[in-house]
Amino acid sequence: MDSNGMWGRLNEALGGTLKLDIAIDSYPEKFATILASGELPDLMWVPPNQGIPNIGPMLESQFTDLTEYLSGDAVLEYPNLAALTPGSWRTAVVNGKIWGAPIPSTPFGQVYLGNPSVWDEVDGFQSASAEEFLEKCKEILIPGKRWALEPFLPNAFHMFSQWFGVPNQYRVNEDRTLTANHQMDEYLETLEYAQKVFAAGAFYPDLNHAETAQDFANGSIGALVSVGPRGATEYRQYNSDLLADIMVPFSAVEGRRPVYNMGYGTVGFTPFKKTDDEAKIRELLDLVNWLSAPFGTVEFVQKNYGTEGKDFEVEDGNYVPIGDADAEVPGLVSALNIMTAGEGVIYNTIPSDSEYIYGKEQELLELMMRRPTNGLYSDTSSDKGTELSARLNDVRNDVIQGRKTLDDFTAAVKDWEEGGGLKILEEFAAVLPDDVPVTPSSSL
């Protein structure tokens, strides 16, 4: 803090001192260590997907129930928090109580991006079937010089699975039980297809390639997976002319319903250390409300860009970093936005880029599928889920590369079920809200 000018200016704007302990790696271990010490900070980040166990009992024993402050009309006292959507708030509700301020992130999930200069040679990136896409991949290959797809296989498999109608992690059955996507025939079909794509040489051969972004920008890799549609503009930093094509999922086979998997929509929530001191609770709520200000407000600019004349200047309506901003701003802003945030917007310095992304998002929403377990917790999943998934995914990746067979994957699914997978399904189903719909059939 002492060596970061933007941080000091943020403290001045807040009228106090905001101290942050920023964990770069191994957050669950850091979280567990702090929890065991009994010396909790005023605020802590609770992520939805990093394997922190026993969320419910932990919140009850260590953190403050904020329901009376944030439910119903009470939240109107904190207008920036009141502006957050119901979808964002769901993550912060555990056992029927509100435990913190949600941290919104884009509700859109991963997308395939194509470099238009490459795919224009084969009538564009978009395809009408899985086989057509594979043929296009083969046509644009230039041995040793150009590859169709980036090397990270899990992301590619995720894209393929949407074309085959594999649901977003779980299927909700008519009887309100759950089926994991890897237990389904559509998943095996996707896996068999991924084998074909790999065997055709479509993927860049070095699975640990460190310069994928640059190679995508220069056209030696035709397509990569982005965290969301807004990534279509990110590669202008390497190629100022590159606005990437955003693929909309299509039917892999005739009569199959494609899906588009929405993202989590939040990166968790920020609970308060357990206290009965109402003045302290309201002070922290005022702080979180300030830091959750929406795009375009004075508070948002201070939090995300700093102080005009010190950290940025305005040129043609856009914020341009100055001084030490490139060194001081990104890390601090990243930490602040993993702690609090307003709802996201599409913002680019080139307005037509935002218009393109917005249009594609409307197309993706027509196929959207949310993960039915968003905001739900399973103790077995928290305790064993990461390990079980890692084992299964290792086998899947070996199958894609031809080192193992589909039968090996089927056996791995059985191990997953017996090792705790079925228990995870039962625990999630037991707390599945009534408003989560049954998953539609994959047939059109």
MIVEXTI-375741 format. One record per residue (C-alpha): residue number from 1; residue in one letter; x, y, z. Coordinates in pm, whole numbers. Example, Ala and Ser with C-alpha at 12.3 -4.5 7.8 and 13.67 -1.06 7.14 Angstrom:
<recs>
<rec 1, 'A', <1230, -450, 780>>
<rec 2, 'S', <1367, -106, 714>>
</recs>
This chain:
<recs>
<rec 1, 'M', <0, 0, 0>>
<rec 2, 'D', <276, 246, 89>>
<rec 3, 'S', <433, 216, -258>>
<rec 4, 'N', <109, 236, -461>>
<rec 5, 'G', <-8, 590, -530>>
<rec 6, 'M', <-349, 484, -662>>
<rec 7, 'W', <-415, 289, -343>>
<rec 8, 'G', <-337, 596, -133>>
<rec 9, 'R', <-571, 809, -341>>
<rec 10, 'L', <-844, 545, -306>>
<rec 11, 'N', <-805, 561, 71>>
<rec 12, 'E', <-842, 939, 57>>
<rec 13, 'A', <-1165, 902, -141>>
<rec 14, 'L', <-1295, 644, 108>>
<rec 15, 'G', <-1205, 859, 407>>
<rec 16, 'G', <-1026, 570, 577>>
<rec 17, 'T', <-762, 304, 526>>
<rec 18, 'L', <-850, -3, 322>>
<rec 19, 'K', <-595, -273, 394>>
<rec 20, 'L', <-591, -577, 166>>
<rec 21, 'D', <-415, -911, 208>>
<rec 22, 'I', <-394, -1024, -154>>
<rec 23, 'A', <-345, -1397, -209>>
<rec 24, 'I', <-198, -1477, -552>>
<rec 25, 'D', <-200, -1858, -539>>
<rec 26, 'S', <-359, -2144, -341>>
<rec 27, 'Y', <-651, -1942, -209>>
<rec 28, 'P', <-834, -2237, -42>>
<rec 29, 'E', <-521, -2314, 163>>
<rec 30, 'K', <-482, -1947, 257>>
<rec 31, 'F', <-850, -1931, 350>>
<rec 32, 'A', <-826, -2242, 568>>
<rec 33, 'T', <-516, -2110, 746>>
<rec 34, 'I', <-682, -1780, 833>>
<rec 35, 'L', <-1001, -1955, 942>>
<rec 36, 'A', <-807, -2190, 1171>>
<rec 37, 'S', <-618, -1900, 1328>>
<rec 38, 'G', <-936, -1741, 1456>>
<rec 39, 'E', <-797, -1401, 1351>>
<rec 40, 'L', <-1035, -1320, 1068>>
<rec 41, 'P', <-1022, -988, 881>>
<rec 42, 'D', <-1336, -776, 863>>
<rec 43, 'L', <-1409, -905, 511>>
<rec 44, 'M', <-1319, -1228, 333>>
<rec 45, 'W', <-1384, -1356, -16>>
<rec 46, 'V', <-1583, -1681, -43>>
<rec 47, 'P', <-1560, -1818, -399>>
<rec 48, 'P', <-1822, -2057, -537>>
<rec 49, 'N', <-1586, -2300, -706>>
<rec 50, 'Q', <-1257, -2341, -521>>
<rec 51, 'G', <-1329, -2640, -301>>
<rec 52, 'I', <-1385, -2466, 34>>
<rec 53, 'P', <-1563, -2731, 245>>
<rec 54, 'N', <-1857, -2710, 486>>
<rec 55, 'I', <-1971, -2368, 366>>
<rec 56, 'G', <-2296, -2365, 564>>
<rec 57, 'P', <-2158, -2452, 910>>
<rec 58, 'M', <-1855, -2228, 850>>
<rec 59, 'L', <-2072, -1926, 775>>
<rec 60, 'E', <-2295, -1989, 1076>>
<rec 61, 'S', <-2001, -2010, 1315>>
<rec 62, 'Q', <-1760, -1749, 1178>>
<rec 63, 'F', <-1955, -1483, 987>>
<rec 64, 'T', <-2243, -1239, 1032>>
<rec 65, 'D', <-2595, -1310, 911>>
<rec 66, 'L', <-2678, -999, 705>>
<rec 67, 'T', <-3034, -1095, 614>>
<rec 68, 'E', <-3201, -820, 818>>
<rec 69, 'Y', <-2977, -557, 652>>
<rec 70, 'L', <-2999, -675, 292>>
<rec 71, 'S', <-3336, -842, 237>>
<rec 72, 'G', <-3652, -675, 112>>
<rec 73, 'D', <-3668, -295, 139>>
<rec 74, 'A', <-3380, -290, 388>>
<rec 75, 'V', <-3129, -314, 104>>
<rec 76, 'L', <-3253, 18, -39>>
<rec 77, 'E', <-3037, 191, 221>>
<rec 78, 'Y', <-2744, 65, 12>>
<rec 79, 'P', <-2850, 160, -343>>
<rec 80, 'N', <-2550, 11, -525>>
<rec 81, 'L', <-2617, -325, -361>>
<rec 82, 'A', <-2989, -289, -432>>
<rec 83, 'A', <-2901, -250, -800>>
<rec 84, 'L', <-2743, -596, -819>>
<rec 85, 'T', <-2958, -855, -997>>
<rec 86, 'P', <-3138, -1148, -833>>
<rec 87, 'G', <-2907, -1383, -1024>>
<rec 88, 'S', <-2606, -1224, -860>>
<rec 89, 'W', <-2759, -1241, -512>>
<rec 90, 'R', <-2833, -1613, -537>>
<rec 91, 'T', <-2471, -1705, -471>>
<rec 92, 'A', <-2469, -1509, -144>>
<rec 93, 'V', <-2772, -1695, -4>>
<rec 94, 'V', <-2690, -2011, 191>>
<rec 95, 'N', <-2941, -2196, 410>>
<rec 96, 'G', <-3195, -1923, 343>>
<rec 97, 'K', <-2978, -1643, 481>>
<rec 98, 'I', <-2783, -1362, 313>>
<rec 99, 'W', <-2416, -1380, 411>>
<rec 100, 'G', <-2253, -1105, 211>>
<rec 101, 'A', <-2241, -885, -92>>
<rec 102, 'P', <-2232, -1078, -420>>
<rec 103, 'I', <-1956, -1008, -669>>
<rec 104, 'P', <-2107, -1003, -1019>>
<rec 105, 'S', <-1915, -1116, -1322>>
<rec 106, 'T', <-2033, -1163, -1679>>
<rec 107, 'P', <-2316, -1420, -1692>>
<rec 108, 'F', <-2188, -1534, -2032>>
<rec 109, 'G', <-1966, -1839, -2054>>
<rec 110, 'Q', <-1684, -1943, -2282>>
<rec 111, 'V', <-1700, -1891, -2657>>
<rec 112, 'Y', <-1493, -2001, -2953>>
<rec 113, 'L', <-1320, -1710, -3125>>
<rec 114, 'G', <-1195, -1730, -3482>>
<rec 115, 'N', <-944, -1513, -3665>>
<rec 116, 'P', <-1144, -1394, -3969>>
<rec 117, 'S', <-838, -1372, -4194>>
<rec 118, 'V', <-792, -1749, -4154>>
<rec 119, 'W', <-1150, -1873, -4171>>
<rec 120, 'D', <-1255, -1650, -4460>>
<rec 121, 'E', <-1060, -1896, -4678>>
<rec 122, 'V', <-1322, -2162, -4600>>
<rec 123, 'D', <-1637, -1950, -4611>>
<rec 124, 'G', <-1617, -1835, -4249>>
<rec 125, 'F', <-1576, -1968, -3897>>
<rec 126, 'Q', <-1942, -2055, -3838>>
<rec 127, 'S', <-2041, -2408, -3940>>
<rec 128, 'A', <-2364, -2602, -3987>>
<rec 129, 'S', <-2248, -2938, -3850>>
<rec 130, 'A', <-1962, -3098, -3662>>
<rec 131, 'E', <-1838, -3268, -3976>>
<rec 132, 'E', <-1837, -2941, -4169>>
<rec 133, 'F', <-1630, -2779, -3893>>
<rec 134, 'L', <-1381, -3067, -3900>>
<rec 135, 'E', <-1348, -3037, -4279>>
<rec 136, 'K', <-1283, -2664, -4247>>
<rec 137, 'C', <-1014, -2735, -3985>>
<rec 138, 'K', <-844, -2972, -4228>>
<rec 139, 'E', <-861, -2724, -4516>>
<rec 140, 'I', <-691, -2437, -4333>>
<rec 141, 'L', <-404, -2650, -4200>>
<rec 142, 'I', <-59, -2562, -4332>>
<rec 143, 'P', <180, -2824, -4192>>
<rec 144, 'G', <433, -2669, -3956>>
<rec 145, 'K', <299, -2317, -4016>>
<rec 146, 'R', <-71, -2294, -3933>>
<rec 147, 'W', <-309, -2491, -3714>>
<rec 148, 'A', <-684, -2463, -3683>>
<rec 149, 'L', <-720, -2474, -3304>>
<rec 150, 'E', <-533, -2375, -2990>>
<rec 151, 'P', <-382, -2665, -2794>>
<rec 152, 'F', <-584, -2649, -2469>>
<rec 153, 'L', <-801, -2959, -2503>>
<rec 154, 'P', <-1047, -2909, -2212>>
<rec 155, 'N', <-1170, -2580, -2356>>
<rec 156, 'A', <-1211, -2726, -2704>>
<rec 157, 'F', <-1402, -3022, -2562>>
<rec 158, 'H', <-1635, -2782, -2381>>
<rec 159, 'M', <-1709, -2603, -2710>>
<rec 160, 'F', <-1773, -2930, -2895>>
<rec 161, 'S', <-2002, -3056, -2617>>
<rec 162, 'Q', <-2242, -2766, -2667>>
<rec 163, 'W', <-2287, -2862, -3032>>
<rec 164, 'F', <-2383, -3215, -2923>>
<rec 165, 'G', <-2636, -3086, -2669>>
<rec 166, 'V', <-2448, -3181, -2353>>
<rec 167, 'P', <-2614, -2986, -2067>>
<rec 168, 'N', <-2434, -2733, -1851>>
<rec 169, 'Q', <-2263, -2969, -1604>>
<rec 170, 'Y', <-2585, -3136, -1482>>
<rec 171, 'R', <-2920, -3247, -1625>>
<rec 172, 'V', <-3228, -3196, -1407>>
<rec 173, 'N', <-3450, -3501, -1456>>
<rec 174, 'E', <-3830, -3514, -1435>>
<rec 175, 'D', <-3810, -3665, -1086>>
<rec 176, 'R', <-3580, -3376, -973>>
<rec 177, 'T', <-3275, -3600, -954>>
<rec 178, 'L', <-2954, -3492, -1127>>
<rec 179, 'T', <-2736, -3657, -1390>>
<rec 180, 'A', <-2380, -3536, -1443>>
<rec 181, 'N', <-2303, -3448, -1804>>
<rec 182, 'H', <-2020, -3705, -1825>>
<rec 183, 'Q', <-2273, -3980, -1747>>
<rec 184, 'M', <-2460, -3908, -2069>>
<rec 185, 'D', <-2441, -4060, -2418>>
<rec 186, 'E', <-2404, -3712, -2571>>
<rec 187, 'Y', <-2081, -3668, -2374>>
<rec 188, 'L', <-1940, -3989, -2520>>
<rec 189, 'E', <-2038, -3873, -2869>>
<rec 190, 'T', <-1850, -3549, -2807>>
<rec 191, 'L', <-1548, -3744, -2688>>
<rec 192, 'E', <-1547, -3960, -3000>>
<rec 193, 'Y', <-1568, -3646, -3215>>
<rec 194, 'A', <-1283, -3478, -3026>>
<rec 195, 'Q', <-1068, -3785, -3102>>
<rec 196, 'K', <-1129, -3730, -3474>>
<rec 197, 'V', <-1035, -3362, -3453>>
<rec 198, 'F', <-715, -3444, -3266>>
<rec 199, 'A', <-625, -3725, -3508>>
<rec 200, 'A', <-669, -3482, -3798>>
<rec 201, 'G', <-391, -3263, -3657>>
<rec 202, 'A', <-621, -2964, -3603>>
<rec 203, 'F', <-475, -2871, -3264>>
<rec 204, 'Y', <-146, -2686, -3220>>
<rec 205, 'P', <89, -2969, -3116>>
<rec 206, 'D', <246, -2818, -2801>>
<rec 207, 'L', <-19, -2855, -2530>>
<rec 208, 'N', <178, -2618, -2306>>
<rec 209, 'H', <222, -2345, -2568>>
<rec 210, 'A', <274, -2008, -2396>>
<rec 211, 'E', <215, -1772, -2689>>
<rec 212, 'T', <-129, -1880, -2805>>
<rec 213, 'A', <-271, -1527, -2796>>
<rec 214, 'Q', <5, -1388, -3016>>
<rec 215, 'D', <-22, -1678, -3260>>
<rec 216, 'F', <-397, -1633, -3279>>
<rec 217, 'A', <-349, -1265, -3354>>
<rec 218, 'N', <-99, -1333, -3634>>
<rec 219, 'G', <-308, -1613, -3784>>
<rec 220, 'S', <-85, -1913, -3719>>
<rec 221, 'I', <-358, -2048, -3486>>
<rec 222, 'G', <-706, -2010, -3631>>
<rec 223, 'A', <-925, -2033, -3322>>
<rec 224, 'L', <-909, -2025, -2944>>
<rec 225, 'V', <-1151, -2028, -2654>>
<rec 226, 'S', <-1222, -1703, -2470>>
<rec 227, 'V', <-1371, -1664, -2122>>
<rec 228, 'G', <-1664, -1485, -2285>>
<rec 229, 'P', <-1790, -1283, -2582>>
<rec 230, 'R', <-1616, -967, -2463>>
<rec 231, 'G', <-1286, -1138, -2537>>
<rec 232, 'A', <-1343, -1074, -2907>>
<rec 233, 'T', <-1162, -739, -2877>>
<rec 234, 'E', <-874, -849, -2650>>
<rec 235, 'Y', <-640, -940, -2934>>
<rec 236, 'R', <-627, -589, -3075>>
<rec 237, 'Q', <-331, -542, -2839>>
<rec 238, 'Y', <-135, -777, -3071>>
<rec 239, 'N', <-312, -693, -3398>>
<rec 240, 'S', <-498, -360, -3405>>
<rec 241, 'D', <-716, -480, -3695>>
<rec 242, 'L', <-837, -798, -3526>>
<rec 243, 'L', <-1197, -818, -3409>>
<rec 244, 'A', <-1243, -1192, -3358>>
<rec 245, 'D', <-1543, -1386, -3488>>
<rec 246, 'I', <-1766, -1521, -3210>>
<rec 247, 'M', <-1904, -1866, -3289>>
<rec 248, 'V', <-2267, -1938, -3201>>
<rec 249, 'P', <-2315, -2309, -3112>>
<rec 250, 'F', <-2476, -2510, -3391>>
<rec 251, 'S', <-2630, -2858, -3416>>
<rec 252, 'A', <-2353, -3117, -3438>>
<rec 253, 'V', <-2593, -3363, -3597>>
<rec 254, 'E', <-2931, -3317, -3762>>
<rec 255, 'G', <-3213, -3300, -3509>>
<rec 256, 'R', <-2987, -3225, -3211>>
<rec 257, 'R', <-3051, -2915, -2999>>
<rec 258, 'P', <-2732, -2715, -2938>>
<rec 259, 'V', <-2686, -2530, -2610>>
<rec 260, 'Y', <-2486, -2235, -2493>>
<rec 261, 'N', <-2352, -2270, -2141>>
<rec 262, 'M', <-2385, -1955, -1938>>
<rec 263, 'G', <-2118, -1878, -1682>>
<rec 264, 'Y', <-2158, -1863, -1308>>
<rec 265, 'G', <-2253, -1494, -1313>>
<rec 266, 'T', <-2061, -1413, -997>>
<rec 267, 'V', <-1721, -1486, -850>>
<rec 268, 'G', <-1865, -1546, -505>>
<rec 269, 'F', <-1952, -1311, -220>>
<rec 270, 'T', <-1789, -1115, 60>>
<rec 271, 'P', <-1909, -1200, 413>>
<rec 272, 'F', <-1829, -1005, 731>>
<rec 273, 'K', <-1647, -1142, 1034>>
<rec 274, 'K', <-1895, -1243, 1303>>
<rec 275, 'T', <-1996, -949, 1519>>
<rec 276, 'D', <-2299, -810, 1703>>
<rec 277, 'D', <-2172, -452, 1665>>
<rec 278, 'E', <-2437, -291, 1444>>
<rec 279, 'A', <-2227, 22, 1387>>
<rec 280, 'K', <-1942, -195, 1257>>
<rec 281, 'I', <-2176, -392, 1032>>
<rec 282, 'R', <-2319, -74, 882>>
<rec 283, 'E', <-1971, 74, 834>>
<rec 284, 'L', <-1870, -233, 633>>
<rec 285, 'L', <-2195, -223, 439>>
<rec 286, 'D', <-2128, 141, 350>>
<rec 287, 'L', <-1779, 42, 232>>
<rec 288, 'V', <-1902, -249, 20>>
<rec 289, 'N', <-2184, -36, -120>>
<rec 290, 'W', <-1929, 231, -227>>
<rec 291, 'L', <-1704, -28, -390>>
<rec 292, 'S', <-2002, -184, -573>>
<rec 293, 'A', <-2088, 137, -759>>
<rec 294, 'P', <-2202, 81, -1119>>
<rec 295, 'F', <-2022, 174, -1439>>
<rec 296, 'G', <-1993, 547, -1506>>
<rec 297, 'T', <-2020, 670, -1149>>
<rec 298, 'V', <-1752, 877, -975>>
<rec 299, 'E', <-1689, 587, -737>>
<rec 300, 'F', <-1652, 338, -1023>>
<rec 301, 'V', <-1394, 556, -1196>>
<rec 302, 'Q', <-1196, 603, -873>>
<rec 303, 'K', <-1196, 231, -802>>
<rec 304, 'N', <-1116, 111, -1155>>
<rec 305, 'Y', <-903, 389, -1305>>
<rec 306, 'G', <-785, 605, -1016>>
<rec 307, 'T', <-762, 984, -1012>>
<rec 308, 'E', <-772, 1199, -1324>>
<rec 309, 'G', <-439, 1371, -1380>>
<rec 310, 'K', <-258, 1124, -1156>>
<rec 311, 'D', <-355, 781, -1288>>
<rec 312, 'F', <-538, 859, -1614>>
<rec 313, 'E', <-634, 1124, -1865>>
<rec 314, 'V', <-950, 1136, -2075>>
<rec 315, 'E', <-892, 1124, -2450>>
<rec 316, 'D', <-1188, 1104, -2690>>
<rec 317, 'G', <-1408, 996, -2400>>
<rec 318, 'N', <-1183, 708, -2296>>
<rec 319, 'Y', <-955, 664, -1995>>
<rec 320, 'V', <-586, 651, -2088>>
<rec 321, 'P', <-333, 542, -1820>>
<rec 322, 'I', <-58, 788, -1731>>
<rec 323, 'G', <232, 803, -1487>>
<rec 324, 'D', <277, 481, -1289>>
<rec 325, 'A', <-73, 352, -1366>>
<rec 326, 'D', <44, 54, -1574>>
<rec 327, 'A', <236, -75, -1271>>
<rec 328, 'E', <-1, 30, -992>>
<rec 329, 'V', <-353, -7, -1126>>
<rec 330, 'P', <-407, -360, -1271>>
<rec 331, 'G', <-314, -568, -964>>
<rec 332, 'L', <-502, -345, -723>>
<rec 333, 'V', <-811, -326, -943>>
<rec 334, 'S', <-811, -704, -987>>
<rec 335, 'A', <-808, -750, -610>>
<rec 336, 'L', <-1082, -493, -554>>
<rec 337, 'N', <-1308, -651, -816>>
<rec 338, 'I', <-1268, -999, -670>>
<rec 339, 'M', <-1402, -846, -346>>
<rec 340, 'T', <-1685, -622, -474>>
<rec 341, 'A', <-1830, -520, -809>>
<rec 342, 'G', <-2127, -363, -980>>
<rec 343, 'E', <-2305, -533, -1266>>
<rec 344, 'G', <-2092, -553, -1580>>
<rec 345, 'V', <-2133, -368, -1908>>
<rec 346, 'I', <-1984, -399, -2254>>
<rec 347, 'Y', <-1733, -116, -2292>>
<rec 348, 'N', <-1479, -73, -2568>>
<rec 349, 'T', <-1294, 227, -2700>>
<rec 350, 'I', <-1429, 139, -3049>>
<rec 351, 'P', <-1811, 162, -3028>>
<rec 352, 'S', <-1871, -78, -3318>>
<rec 353, 'D', <-1686, -349, -3122>>
<rec 354, 'S', <-1942, -319, -2842>>
<rec 355, 'E', <-2227, -330, -3091>>
<rec 356, 'Y', <-2090, -650, -3247>>
<rec 357, 'I', <-2045, -820, -2910>>
<rec 358, 'Y', <-2392, -716, -2796>>
<rec 359, 'G', <-2548, -859, -3111>>
<rec 360, 'K', <-2370, -1191, -3067>>
<rec 361, 'E', <-2475, -1208, -2702>>
<rec 362, 'Q', <-2840, -1182, -2812>>
<rec 363, 'E', <-2788, -1483, -3041>>
<rec 364, 'L', <-2619, -1680, -2762>>
<rec 365, 'L', <-2903, -1604, -2521>>
<rec 366, 'E', <-3145, -1788, -2751>>
<rec 367, 'L', <-2953, -2109, -2674>>
<rec 368, 'M', <-2857, -2036, -2315>>
<rec 369, 'M', <-2847, -2296, -2042>>
<rec 370, 'R', <-2760, -2208, -1683>>
<rec 371, 'R', <-2587, -2449, -1451>>
<rec 372, 'P', <-2871, -2576, -1227>>
<rec 373, 'T', <-2647, -2590, -919>>
<rec 374, 'N', <-2548, -2223, -923>>
<rec 375, 'G', <-2552, -2094, -567>>
<rec 376, 'L', <-2583, -2445, -419>>
<rec 377, 'Y', <-2330, -2623, -203>>
<rec 378, 'S', <-2251, -2991, -157>>
<rec 379, 'D', <-2015, -3088, 122>>
<rec 380, 'T', <-1889, -3389, -76>>
<rec 381, 'S', <-1828, -3169, -379>>
<rec 382, 'S', <-1636, -2918, -166>>
<rec 383, 'D', <-1434, -3196, -4>>
<rec 384, 'K', <-1374, -3433, -296>>
<rec 385, 'G', <-1515, -3274, -609>>
<rec 386, 'T', <-1196, -3116, -741>>
<rec 387, 'E', <-995, -3435, -699>>
<rec 388, 'L', <-1265, -3655, -853>>
<rec 389, 'S', <-1306, -3424, -1151>>
<rec 390, 'A', <-932, -3401, -1207>>
<rec 391, 'R', <-900, -3781, -1231>>
<rec 392, 'L', <-1190, -3803, -1472>>
<rec 393, 'N', <-1065, -3516, -1686>>
<rec 394, 'D', <-718, -3671, -1709>>
<rec 395, 'V', <-872, -3983, -1861>>
<rec 396, 'R', <-1088, -3773, -2095>>
<rec 397, 'N', <-782, -3584, -2222>>
<rec 398, 'D', <-595, -3913, -2276>>
<rec 399, 'V', <-890, -4046, -2477>>
<rec 400, 'I', <-892, -3736, -2697>>
<rec 401, 'Q', <-524, -3790, -2771>>
<rec 402, 'G', <-574, -4161, -2848>>
<rec 403, 'R', <-379, -4287, -2547>>
<rec 404, 'K', <-690, -4438, -2389>>
<rec 405, 'T', <-1024, -4566, -2516>>
<rec 406, 'L', <-1388, -4477, -2467>>
<rec 407, 'D', <-1417, -4789, -2252>>
<rec 408, 'D', <-1145, -4647, -2027>>
<rec 409, 'F', <-1350, -4332, -1986>>
<rec 410, 'T', <-1665, -4529, -1905>>
<rec 411, 'A', <-1468, -4712, -1635>>
<rec 412, 'A', <-1343, -4377, -1501>>
<rec 413, 'V', <-1701, -4253, -1475>>
<rec 414, 'K', <-1782, -4560, -1266>>
<rec 415, 'D', <-1490, -4477, -1038>>
<rec 416, 'W', <-1619, -4120, -1011>>
<rec 417, 'E', <-1963, -4245, -911>>
<rec 418, 'E', <-1831, -4484, -648>>
<rec 419, 'G', <-1572, -4240, -516>>
<rec 420, 'G', <-1829, -3976, -420>>
<rec 421, 'G', <-1990, -3863, -745>>
<rec 422, 'L', <-2329, -4017, -672>>
<rec 423, 'K', <-2321, -3858, -327>>
<rec 424, 'I', <-2253, -3519, -488>>
<rec 425, 'L', <-2556, -3563, -714>>
<rec 426, 'E', <-2775, -3657, -417>>
<rec 427, 'E', <-2659, -3360, -208>>
<rec 428, 'F', <-2716, -3108, -485>>
<rec 429, 'A', <-3057, -3258, -568>>
<rec 430, 'A', <-3161, -3231, -204>>
<rec 431, 'V', <-3121, -2851, -208>>
<rec 432, 'L', <-3229, -2788, -568>>
<rec 433, 'P', <-3476, -2495, -571>>
<rec 434, 'D', <-3823, -2557, -715>>
<rec 435, 'D', <-3774, -2280, -970>>
<rec 436, 'V', <-3487, -2462, -1144>>
<rec 437, 'P', <-3650, -2613, -1454>>
<rec 438, 'V', <-3622, -2966, -1586>>
<rec 439, 'T', <-3352, -2979, -1856>>
<rec 440, 'P', <-3504, -2983, -2207>>
<rec 441, 'S', <-3449, -3284, -2432>>
<rec 442, 'S', <-3153, -3261, -2665>>
<rec 443, 'S', <-3381, -3345, -2959>>
<rec 444, 'L', <-3510, -3050, -3162>>
</recs>
